[in-house]
Amino acid sequence: MELGNVSQPVYGPGPQPPASSTPGLVAMVHGFLRLVQPNALPAGCQPRALIPFFPFSQLLSYEVGFLVCVAIGLLFIILVPLFGCCFCCCRC
């Protein structure tokens, strides 16, 4: 077993996504996720240890894309049934 140069390691390519039967859908989902969350997780932060080491304002700015999507989703969940009920009950 050869370890190679330990002080200057050479890394191979990153992990590849599994092959999919719907590459168009996979590309669309990844494009949406890159749009919503363009910033990578800061180095040295594990997901479990994210909250204690991040200031709250920095955490909000990191997750602002997801928060906007949640707010829009909640508006649709509330407003669409309300408008539908108004149009069905008040067809004047």
Phi, psi and omega in degrees: 000122181254130182273338182079200180276108185286326182286332178234079183290153177248120182262142178278186179295157180291175180295142181261141177293150179294153179296143184231154177274351180234073183294331179293318178293319179297318179295322179293318179294316179293324176296318178296317180294324176291330177289317183285318183235079183284338184271139176282160177296131181302145182297141177089359179255118173274150181302322179289329184263015185292314186294312183294331185265344179266131168295150186299319181294323178290324177295319178295319179291331178289324184257018186297327179295316178292324179294322177294318178296321178295318180296316178296319178298318178294322176299317178294320180297326182274314189282323183296311177295327180295312177294321178297320178294318179297317180291325180284321184276328185243072183273026182291000000 
